[in-house]
Amino acid sequence: MNHEFFMKIAIEQARLAALMDEVPVGAVLVSAEGDVIAKDHNRTISLSDPSAHAEMMVLRKAAANIQNYRLLNTTLYVSVEPCVMCAGAVLHARVGTVVFGAPDPKWGGFGSIYDFSEDKRFNHRLTVVSGILGEESKALIQGFFRNKRGNSTLQTR
């Protein structure tokens, strides 16, 4: 798989989130054949839903598209490392690989805070690839929060 190609789609989704004044995180789920199954971005503010992270939106859409909650042999591309909530959902969905751009030192579930991919107590194993277009993803999210500084209603991820 061409990780950079699909990460660019995730970053496009993150940019759409920023245009909606959502934290700019985007995601795309790709089949083993390289077909995009679903793509989306953060919608926590617009949907008033704390679980409406980009990854959760994509998992929901993909499961509905294929009519199966198990997303076997898929690759999830995310502009920022999935949080622990999303990491748990990824494991439950049986995603095969997670590829992310920038680490999330406050909420990261695949290496920064916790590493769900290395916990042998789970019955599903997945591969994690980090740092793909990481600087671009990091610059996007840092720029968003830099513009938000001083705003008393600042939202996090």
Beta strands, then each sheet from edge to edge (+ up, - down):
strand 1: 26-30
strand 2: 36-41
strand 3: 75-80
strand 4: 97-102
strand 5: 127-130
sheet 1: 2+ 1- 3+ 4+ 5+
end
